[in-house]
Amino acid sequence: INTQSSMAFPWHWNGTDAVLPEADGEAADNVEVYRFRFSGNEQQEALWEIVQPDDSTIRFSVGLRRQIGLISLPSDDRNDKDLRLVYGSALDRHLGDTALRSRIGSKVASLDLQGELDETGQTALSKLDERFLKNALPAGISLGLVSSQGISIGALVGLLAAKSPETDLPLSAWGAGTRRLASLEIGASNDENPTVVTIDEIERGLEPYRLRQLLNGLLQQHSQVFITTHSPVAISSVPEASLWYMDSHSQLGALRSDLVSTQQKNDPETFLARVAVIAEGLTEVGFLEYLLEKALGSQPLDHGIRVCNGQGNDHTLALLRALSESGLKFAGLADNEGRDAGNWRNLKAAMGDLLLQWTEGCTEEAVIAAIPDDRIHELIGVEGDEKLGNRLRHLQIRSGAEERTLDSIRVALAPTGKTLKQLVIETASGNNAGAPEGDGKAWKSQSRDWFKSRTGGAELAEKAISLGGWDSLSPRLLPLLKATFGTLDLAVSENFPNV
């Protein structure tokens, strides 16, 4: 780097970032580093620059690029520079024969191009020479090899590959994925692994299995690799990578791997949505999907809004903390399990209306409590509902009723002072307090026949509206819906919830 025509000054690495050097001399504990910037100009040409501590920049010389071993794979399908003998290309660096282009040029220049003309062409060229001589222009013209800006002998020389025993095709004529993989292999096969690799839309032209192979190969290189992607396969295949996310406002933020690694593996599409709504579990996923669609009047996914499974209260908290710390726009819905009150409070202060944590406990408890008592029987189900029989049996077991009917269940509840709504909340939320010895797991699993699923969450949302619970719930849910839509400049439908 110090061989540049302009002096390049280093930064100091403090363990997490490149910082300005100390004014009174070098800091003993800091390592000197250089900051590189890779960008594109208006003509979509790649620019490599060294960023100085005073924010000025120096362009990489071609010689420096060759020494460092830079590889850039753009998303442009037509770009095959690294497969040709262009000066500074991966193929040029790999062959390492700086005089090859000159020798090829000499060979081509020795060809008698004029002798290849037919009689008509020879006559036309002679007449042109006469006209030049008549008008005092350079005479004695002939055909020969000439160079031109942007065109070189090297650009016409490239790699061929056998399509069949009888046919060789230029690698530039193969598929986009093959061309990109070939360019990377050429660059990586130099004496030393490349130092910096940039790949735009790494999934372009690659089947999932080939994409995984490419990513595994990159992980094994001793290089800095920068990748942009819209592929969930790419995100889930490299849990070791540092993940950066750009939200709908073009805000770029780093995500802490210790907080997002589980989500990165299990639901990588979380980080590909324009706005991701982190719902604590499957109930909340179905619940929010239903409300968002009704409130928007169309599929949220069509607008880039995706409801993601947070996979439990603790993981939801960790994930939302990581997203909030990065400064990105996400939304969330979570239960209140009485833990980490301080972290949830800080998260609410940072996210505002984009986060709703129930005060009652879980979603089932909050929503069922809002439904009028005289309509709870409709929440349980009506005649013909597939799950009605199982739900009545659960209520019968818990209440000790003689028969599997609502009347018998109410009679059994009367001496206890417990209402039917309270019993439904306990059953739907999987509360096993008071279960006979050995029946705790069975009582907890009863919730699966209620709303502990994606479809169950959607059913709960639909019944919250149709059974008169919305008026009580809207002061909490409506701000969440509006804030989520607001990140994309969308609005709640005027007819919601009466749609």
C-alpha positions in Angstrom: 0.0 0.0 0.0 2.9 2.4 0.7 4.0 2.0 -2.9 1.1 4.2 -4.0 2.1 7.5 -5.7 0.2 9.3 -2.9 1.1 8.7 0.8 -1.5 6.4 2.4 -1.9 6.9 6.2 -3.1 4.1 8.5 -5.9 4.1 11.0 -5.7 2.4 14.4 -7.7 -0.7 15.2 -9.1 -0.6 18.8 -10.5 -4.2 18.7 -13.9 -3.3 17.2 -13.4 -0.4 14.8 -10.9 1.7 12.9 -10.3 4.9 14.9 -8.2 8.0 14.4 -4.6 7.7 15.5 -3.6 9.3 18.8 -2.4 12.9 18.3 0.7 12.5 20.4 1.9 9.4 18.7 1.1 5.7 18.1 -1.1 3.9 20.7 0.9 0.9 21.9 -2.1 -1.4 22.1 -3.6 -0.5 18.7 -2.8 -2.2 15.4 -2.3 -0.1 12.3 -4.9 -0.9 9.6 -6.0 0.6 6.3 -9.6 1.3 5.4 -10.7 0.2 1.9 -13.9 1.4 0.2 -15.5 -0.4 -2.6 -18.2 1.4 -4.5 -19.6 2.1 -8.0 -19.8 5.2 -10.1 -22.6 6.5 -12.3 -21.4 4.3 -15.1 -21.7 1.2 -12.8 -17.9 0.8 -12.8 -16.2 -0.6 -9.7 -14.1 1.8 -7.7 -11.5 0.7 -5.1 -10.2 3.4 -2.8 -8.1 3.8 0.4 -9.9 6.1 2.9 -7.5 8.4 4.8 -8.0 9.4 8.4 -8.9 12.9 7.1 -11.6 11.3 4.9 -9.8 12.0 1.7 -9.4 9.0 -0.7 -6.7 7.5 -2.9 -7.6 5.2 -5.8 -6.1 1.8 -5.9 -3.5 1.5 -8.7 -3.8 -1.5 -11.0 -0.5 -2.8 -9.6 -1.8 -2.7 -6.0 -5.0 -4.5 -7.0 -2.9 -7.3 -8.5 -0.8 -7.5 -5.4 -3.7 -7.7 -3.0 -5.7 -10.0 -5.1 -9.1 -8.3 -5.3 -12.0 -10.3 -6.7 -15.3 -8.6 -7.5 -18.3 -10.5 -8.9 -21.0 -8.0 -9.9 -24.6 -9.0 -10.5 -24.4 -8.0 -14.2 -24.9 -11.2 -16.2 -22.9 -9.8 -19.1 -19.7 -9.1 -17.2 -17.0 -11.7 -18.0 -13.9 -9.6 -17.7 -12.2 -12.0 -15.4 -12.5 -14.8 -18.0 -10.6 -12.7 -20.6 -7.0 -11.6 -20.8 -7.9 -8.0 -19.9 -5.1 -6.2 -18.0 -5.7 -6.7 -14.3 -8.3 -9.4 -14.7 -8.3 -12.6 -12.6 -7.1 -14.6 -15.6 -4.3 -12.1 -16.3 -3.2 -12.3 -12.6 -3.4 -16.1 -12.6 -1.3 -16.5 -15.8 1.2 -13.9 -14.6 2.7 -13.6 -18.2 2.9 -9.8 -18.6 4.4 -10.1 -22.1 1.7 -12.5 -23.5 -0.5 -9.7 -25.0 2.5 -8.2 -26.7 3.5 -11.5 -28.3 -0.1 -12.2 -29.4 -0.2 -8.7 -30.9 3.0 -9.3 -32.8 1.7 -12.6 -34.2 -1.6 -11.0 -35.4 0.3 -8.0 -36.8 2.4 -10.4 -39.0 -0.7 -11.7 -40.7 -1.3 -10.5 -44.3 -4.8 -9.2 -43.7 -4.8 -7.3 -47.0 -4.0 -10.5 -48.9 -7.3 -12.0 -47.5 -9.3 -9.4 -49.4 -11.1 -10.6 -52.6 -10.7 -8.9 -55.9 -13.5 -6.4 -55.3 -12.0 -5.4 -51.9 -8.5 -5.0 -53.4 -9.8 -2.7 -56.1 -11.8 -0.6 -53.6 -8.7 -0.2 -51.3 -6.6 0.9 -54.3 -9.2 3.5 -55.3 -9.3 4.8 -51.7 -5.5 5.1 -51.8 -5.7 7.2 -54.9 -8.3 9.5 -53.4 -6.1 10.0 -50.3 -3.1 10.9 -52.5 -5.2 13.3 -54.6 -6.4 15.1 -51.4 -3.0 15.3 -49.8 -3.8 12.7 -47.2 -1.4 10.0 -46.0 -1.1 7.5 -48.9 0.1 4.0 -49.3 -2.7 2.7 -47.1 -3.2 -1.0 -46.3 -5.0 -3.2 -43.8 -3.3 -4.1 -40.6 -3.9 -4.6 -36.8 -4.5 -1.3 -34.9 -5.4 -0.7 -31.3 -8.2 1.5 -30.0 -9.3 2.8 -26.6 -11.5 0.2 -24.9 -10.5 -2.5 -27.3 -7.4 -4.7 -26.9 -6.0 -8.0 -28.1 -6.4 -9.3 -24.5 -10.1 -8.7 -24.6 -10.4 -11.1 -27.6 -8.5 -13.8 -25.7 -10.4 -15.9 -23.2 -10.9 -19.3 -21.7 -12.6 -22.1 -23.7 -14.2 -25.2 -22.3 -15.2 -28.4 -23.9 -19.0 -28.6 -24.5 -18.5 -31.9 -26.3 -15.5 -33.8 -27.6 -15.9 -31.9 -30.9 -16.9 -28.5 -29.6 -15.1 -25.9 -27.5 -17.2 -22.9 -26.3 -16.0 -19.7 -24.6 -16.7 -19.8 -20.9 -18.3 -16.4 -21.5 -21.0 -18.2 -23.5 -22.0 -20.5 -20.6 -24.7 -19.8 -18.0 -24.5 -16.9 -15.6 -23.9 -19.1 -12.5 -21.1 -21.0 -14.3 -19.4 -17.8 -15.4 -19.4 -16.4 -11.9 -18.1 -19.6 -10.3 -15.4 -19.8 -12.9 -14.3 -16.2 -12.3 -14.1 -16.9 -8.5 -12.1 -20.1 -9.1 -9.6 -18.3 -11.3 -9.1 -15.6 -8.7 -8.8 -18.0 -5.8 -6.3 -20.3 -7.6 -3.5 -17.8 -7.5 -0.5 -18.5 -5.3 -2.2 -16.9 -2.4 -5.9 -16.7 -1.6 -7.4 -13.3 -2.5 -7.4 -10.8 0.3 -10.8 -9.1 -0.5 -13.7 -10.7 -2.3 -16.9 -8.8 -3.1 -19.9 -10.6 -4.6 -23.2 -8.8 -5.5 -26.3 -11.1 -5.3 -24.3 -14.2 -4.8 -27.3 -16.4 -5.5 -27.6 -15.2 -9.1 -27.7 -18.1 -11.6 -27.0 -20.7 -8.9 -29.1 -23.6 -7.7 -29.3 -23.9 -3.9 -26.8 -26.8 -3.7 -24.2 -24.9 -5.8 -24.8 -21.8 -3.7 -24.0 -23.7 -0.5 -20.9 -25.1 -2.2 -19.7 -21.6 -3.1 -20.3 -20.3 0.3 -18.5 -23.2 2.0 -15.6 -22.6 -0.3 -15.5 -18.9 0.6 -15.5 -19.7 4.3 -12.4 -21.9 3.9 -10.4 -19.0 2.3 -8.3 -16.7 4.4 -10.1 -13.7 2.9 -12.4 -10.8 3.8 -15.6 -11.6 1.9 -18.4 -9.1 1.4 -21.7 -10.5 0.0 -25.0 -8.9 -0.9 -28.0 -11.3 -1.2 -31.7 -11.7 -1.3 -31.5 -15.5 -0.7 -32.6 -17.2 2.5 -30.4 -20.1 1.5 -27.3 -17.8 1.6 -28.3 -16.3 4.9 -28.9 -19.7 6.6 -25.8 -21.3 5.2 -23.2 -19.0 6.8 -24.0 -18.7 10.5 -20.4 -17.7 11.1 -20.8 -14.5 9.0 -21.5 -11.0 10.3 -25.0 -10.1 9.2 -25.9 -6.5 8.1 -29.4 -5.6 7.2 -30.8 -2.7 5.1 -34.4 -1.8 6.1 -37.1 -0.1 4.1 -35.6 3.4 4.8 -32.2 2.3 3.4 -30.8 2.3 6.9 -27.9 -0.2 7.3 -27.3 -1.8 10.6 -25.1 -4.6 12.0 -26.9 -7.5 13.8 -25.3 -9.1 16.8 -24.7 -12.7 15.9 -25.1 -14.0 19.4 -28.7 -12.6 19.4 -29.8 -13.4 15.8 -28.0 -16.7 15.0 -30.9 -18.9 15.9 -33.3 -16.8 13.7 -30.7 -16.7 11.0 -30.7 -20.5 10.8 -34.4 -21.2 11.4 -36.1 -18.4 9.6 -33.7 -16.5 7.4 -36.5 -14.7 5.5 -36.8 -12.5 8.6 -33.9 -10.5 7.3 -35.2 -10.3 3.7 -38.5 -8.6 4.5 -39.0 -4.8 4.1 -40.5 -4.9 7.5 -40.4 -7.9 9.7 -42.9 -8.3 12.6 -41.5 -10.6 15.3 -44.3 -12.5 16.9 -43.5 -14.6 19.9 -45.0 -17.9 18.8 -47.2 -19.5 16.2 -50.4 -18.2 17.9 -49.1 -14.6 17.5 -48.0 -15.3 13.9 -51.5 -16.4 12.9 -53.1 -13.7 15.0 -51.1 -10.8 13.4 -51.2 -12.2 9.9 -55.0 -12.1 10.0 -55.2 -8.6 11.5 -52.6 -7.2 9.2 -54.3 -8.5 6.1 -57.7 -7.3 7.2 -56.4 -3.9 8.2 -54.4 -3.4 5.0 -57.1 -4.8 2.7 -54.5 -7.0 0.9 -51.8 -9.5 1.6 -49.0 -8.0 3.8 -46.4 -10.1 2.0 -47.2 -8.2 -1.2 -45.9 -5.1 0.4 -42.9 -6.8 2.0 -44.4 -7.1 5.5 -43.6 -10.5 7.0 -44.7 -11.9 10.3 -41.9 -14.1 11.7 -41.9 -16.7 14.5 -39.8 -15.4 17.4 -39.7 -18.9 18.8 -40.4 -18.1 22.4 -40.3 -15.2 24.8 -36.6 -15.2 25.6 -35.5 -15.5 22.0 -38.0 -12.9 20.9 -36.6 -10.5 23.4 -33.0 -11.2 22.3 -33.9 -10.8 18.6 -35.8 -7.6 19.1 -32.9 -6.2 21.2 -30.5 -6.9 18.4 -32.8 -5.3 15.8 -33.4 -2.3 18.0 -29.7 -1.8 18.7 -29.0 -1.8 15.0 -31.3 1.2 14.5 -33.5 -0.7 12.0 -37.3 -0.7 11.7 -39.0 -3.8 13.0 -42.2 -4.5 14.9 -43.0 -7.1 17.6 -45.7 -8.8 19.6 -44.9 -10.7 22.8 -46.4 -12.2 25.9 -45.7 -10.9 29.4 -44.1 -13.8 31.4 -43.0 -11.6 34.3 -39.3 -11.8 33.4 -36.7 -9.3 32.2 -39.0 -6.4 33.0 -36.2 -3.9 32.7 -35.1 -5.1 29.2 -38.7 -5.1 27.9 -39.2 -1.6 29.3 -36.1 -0.3 27.6 -37.2 -2.0 24.4 -40.6 -0.4 24.5 -39.0 3.0 25.1 -36.9 2.5 22.0 -39.5 1.0 19.7 -42.6 2.9 20.8 -45.8 1.7 19.1 -43.9 -0.8 17.0 -43.8 -3.1 20.1 -46.8 -4.5 22.0 -46.3 -6.6 25.0 -49.5 -7.8 26.7 -50.0 -6.8 30.3 -52.3 -9.7 31.1 -49.8 -12.5 30.2 -50.3 -14.3 26.9 -52.2 -13.5 23.8 -55.0 -15.9 24.5 -55.5 -14.4 28.0 -55.6 -10.8 26.7 -57.9 -11.5 23.7 -60.4 -13.9 25.4 -60.7 -11.5 28.3 -61.9 -8.9 25.9 -64.7 -11.0 24.5 -68.1 -10.5 26.3 -69.1 -13.2 28.7 -72.3 -14.0 26.9 -70.4 -14.9 23.7 -67.8 -17.1 25.2 -69.7 -20.2 24.1 -69.3 -19.1 20.5 -65.5 -18.8 21.0 -65.5 -22.4 22.1 -67.3 -23.4 18.9 -70.7 -24.0 17.3 -72.3 -27.2 16.2 -70.3 -28.7 13.3 -66.9 -27.2 14.3 -64.2 -29.8 14.0 -62.6 -29.0 17.4 -65.8 -28.4 19.4 -65.9 -31.9 20.8 -62.2 -31.9 22.0 -62.6 -28.4 23.5 -65.7 -29.4 25.5 -63.9 -32.5 26.7 -61.0 -30.4 28.0 -63.4 -28.1 29.8 -65.3 -31.2 31.2 -62.0 -32.7 32.5 -60.8 -29.5 34.2 -64.2 -28.6 35.7 -65.1 -32.2 36.8 -68.5 -31.9 35.0 -70.5 -35.1 34.6 -71.3 -34.5 30.9 -69.5 -32.9 28.0 -72.0 -30.1 27.6 -71.8 -26.4 28.5 -74.7 -26.6 30.9 -73.0 -29.4 32.8 -69.7 -27.5 32.9 -71.4 -24.4 34.2 -73.1 -26.4 37.0 -69.7 -27.9 37.9 -68.1 -24.4 38.0 -70.8 -22.8 40.2 -69.4 -23.9 43.6 -65.8 -22.9 42.7 -66.6 -19.3 41.8 -64.8 -19.6 38.6 -66.4 -18.4 35.4 -66.6 -20.2 32.1 -64.4 -17.4 30.6 -61.7 -18.0 33.2 -61.8 -21.8 32.5 -61.5 -21.2 28.8 -58.5 -18.9 29.3 -56.7 -21.5 31.5 -57.4 -24.2 29.0 -56.5 -22.3 25.8 -53.3 -21.0 27.3 -52.2 -24.5 28.6 -52.3 -23.6 32.3 -51.7 -26.8 34.2 -51.9 -25.4 37.7 -54.2 -27.6 39.8 -53.9 -30.6 37.5 -54.1 -34.0 39.2 -50.7 -35.7 39.7 -49.4 -37.1 36.4 -51.8 -35.1 34.3 -49.7 -31.9 34.1 -48.4 -32.6 30.6 -51.8 -33.6 29.3 -53.4 -30.4 30.6 -50.7 -28.3 29.0 -51.0 -30.0 25.6 -54.8 -29.3 25.5 -53.9 -25.8 24.2 -53.1 -27.3 20.8 -56.8 -27.9 20.2 -57.4 -24.3 20.9 -55.2 -21.5 19.6 -51.6 -22.7 20.0 -51.0 -22.9 16.2 -50.9 -20.6 13.2 -54.4 -21.4 12.2 -55.5 -21.2 15.8 -54.0 -17.7 16.1 -55.9 -16.6 12.9 -59.1 -18.1 14.4 -58.6 -16.1 17.6 -58.1 -12.9 15.7 -61.3 -13.5 13.6 -63.4 -14.3 16.7 -61.9 -11.3 18.6 -63.5 -9.1 15.9 -66.7 -11.1 15.2 -67.6 -11.7 18.9 -67.3 -8.1 20.0 -63.8 -8.0 21.5 -62.2 -5.4 19.2 -63.5 -2.3 21.0 -61.5 -3.4 24.1 -58.5 -4.5 22.2 -58.1 -1.7 19.6 -56.5 0.8 21.9 -53.5 -1.5 22.1 -53.5 -3.3 18.8 -54.4 -0.4 16.5 -51.2 1.6 17.3 -49.1 -1.5 16.5 -50.9 -1.9 13.1 -50.6 1.8 12.3 -46.9 2.0 13.2 -46.1 -1.1 11.2 -47.8 0.2 8.1 -46.3 3.6 8.7 -42.8 2.3 8.1 -43.8 1.8 4.5 -46.1 4.8 4.2 -49.2 2.6 4.2 -52.4 3.2 6.2 -55.1 1.1 7.9 -58.1 0.6 5.7 -61.0 3.0 6.5 -63.4 0.1 6.8 -61.4 -1.9 9.3 -62.4 -4.0 11.2 -65.8 -4.1 9.3 -64.4 -5.6 6.1 
